[in-house]
Amino acid sequence: METPLQTDHDIRQRIWVELQRATHDRHHEWRTPVLATVGADGLPGARTVVLRHADVKSASLAFYTDSRSPKVAELVAAPHASFVFWSKRLSWQLRVRAHMTVQTSGPQVNEVWERMRQSPAAGDYLAAAAPGALLAGASEPPAPAGLQHHLAIVTAQVLAIDWLELARAGHRRAVLTATSFEWRVP
Ligand SMILES: Cc1cc2nc3c(=O)[nH]c(=O)nc-3n(C[C@H](O)[C@H](O)[C@H](O)COP(=O)(O)O)c2cc1C
C-alpha cells in the first residue's frame, strides 16, 4: 500500500500529475469526468466528457465537443461549471470548479482538427445534424456527413479543487485554490 501523501505540496502535485496522465492514458479513471453545468432553465445538467488537456502551470483543463451541442450554449450563457472525477485506484474524488471558455475557431482549433480529421473521431464533429436534435423517424437513414467540422475546444480555468481521499484509517479532504490549501472535515 502506498504511503499517504502528507504535505499540501505533495497532494497538489500528485493531483496534477494524475490529471495529466489521464489525458493520454485511455484506462485512467480520470479520463472521463462528469461535467455539470447550469441550463438555460436554471436547472443542473451533467454528462461525461473526455479529458484532453491538463496543464498545471495555467491551472487549466480542456475537452472537445460539437459547437452545436446544448452544453456549449449553456456554457456561453453561464460560464461556470464543475467537473467530478473519481478514481477507485487512488480512492480520490475531485470536484473541480472552473470558469469555462469555448473556442470554435482559431489556430488551436485548426491544430486539433488537423490531428483529428483522419481519425474515426472526426465523424463526431462532421455530423449534419446538431447533437440532441430530434430524429425525424427511426427508420430514416442518418443525413450524410457535412464537410464543415463543428469541433470546439472547451477550456476550464480551474478556480478551486475539492479533494477527498477515502481511507480506512480516516478520510481526508482539502480545498485547493491557486494560492491556498485548506484542510476540511471530510
Ligand atoms: C465515455 C463518454 C465520453 C464522452 N466524451 C464526450 C466528449 O469528450 N465531448 C462531448 O461533447 N461529449 C462526450 N460524450 C457525450 C456526452 O456525455 C453527451 O451525451 C453529449 O455531449 C451531449 O451533451 P449535452 O446535450 O449536454 O450537450 C461522452 C459520453 C461518454 C459516455
The ligand as a MOL file (V3000), in Angstrom:
LIG
                    3D

  0  0  0     0  0            999 V3000
M  V30 BEGIN CTAB
M  V30 COUNTS 31 33 0 0 0
M  V30 BEGIN ATOM
M  V30 1 C -17.4180 7.8400 -22.1450 0
M  V30 2 C -18.0530 9.0510 -22.7720 0
M  V30 3 C -17.2460 10.0720 -23.2060 0
M  V30 4 C -17.7990 11.2190 -23.7900 0
M  V30 5 N -16.9890 12.2330 -24.1840 0
M  V30 6 C -17.5180 13.3640 -24.7050 0
M  V30 7 C -16.6790 14.4740 -25.0440 0
M  V30 8 O -15.4450 14.4660 -24.8640 0
M  V30 9 N -17.2710 15.5710 -25.5450 0
M  V30 10 C -18.6270 15.6600 -25.7400 0
M  V30 11 O -19.0980 16.6830 -26.2040 0
M  V30 12 N -19.4520 14.6240 -25.4220 0
M  V30 13 C -18.9250 13.4900 -24.9080 0
M  V30 14 N -19.7370 12.4310 -24.5590 0
M  V30 15 C -21.1950 12.5700 -24.7820 0
M  V30 16 C -21.7970 13.4560 -23.6880 0
M  V30 17 O -21.8070 12.7270 -22.4580 0
M  V30 18 C -23.2110 13.9260 -24.0310 0
M  V30 19 O -24.0600 12.8220 -24.2120 0
M  V30 20 C -23.2430 14.7950 -25.2860 0
M  V30 21 O -22.0800 15.5910 -25.4060 0
M  V30 22 C -24.4530 15.7080 -25.2860 0
M  V30 23 O -24.3890 16.5280 -24.1450 0
M  V30 24 P -25.2360 17.8760 -23.9990 0
M  V30 25 O -26.6120 17.5670 -24.5580 0
M  V30 26 O -25.2520 18.1690 -22.5560 0
M  V30 27 O -24.5230 18.9450 -24.8040 0
M  V30 28 C -19.2060 11.3070 -23.9600 0
M  V30 29 C -20.0130 10.2670 -23.4970 0
M  V30 30 C -19.4470 9.1580 -22.9190 0
M  V30 31 C -20.3480 8.0630 -22.4470 0
M  V30 END ATOM
M  V30 BEGIN BOND
M  V30 1 1 1 2
M  V30 2 1 2 3
M  V30 3 2 2 30
M  V30 4 2 3 4
M  V30 5 1 4 5
M  V30 6 1 4 28
M  V30 7 2 5 6
M  V30 8 1 6 7
M  V30 9 1 6 13
M  V30 10 2 7 8
M  V30 11 1 7 9
M  V30 12 1 9 10
M  V30 13 2 10 11
M  V30 14 1 10 12
M  V30 15 2 12 13
M  V30 16 1 13 14
M  V30 17 1 14 15
M  V30 18 1 14 28
M  V30 19 1 15 16
M  V30 20 1 16 17
M  V30 21 1 16 18
M  V30 22 1 18 19
M  V30 23 1 18 20
M  V30 24 1 20 21
M  V30 25 1 20 22
M  V30 26 1 22 23
M  V30 27 1 23 24
M  V30 28 2 24 25
M  V30 29 1 24 26
M  V30 30 1 24 27
M  V30 31 2 28 29
M  V30 32 1 29 30
M  V30 33 1 30 31
M  V30 END BOND
M  V30 END CTAB
M  END
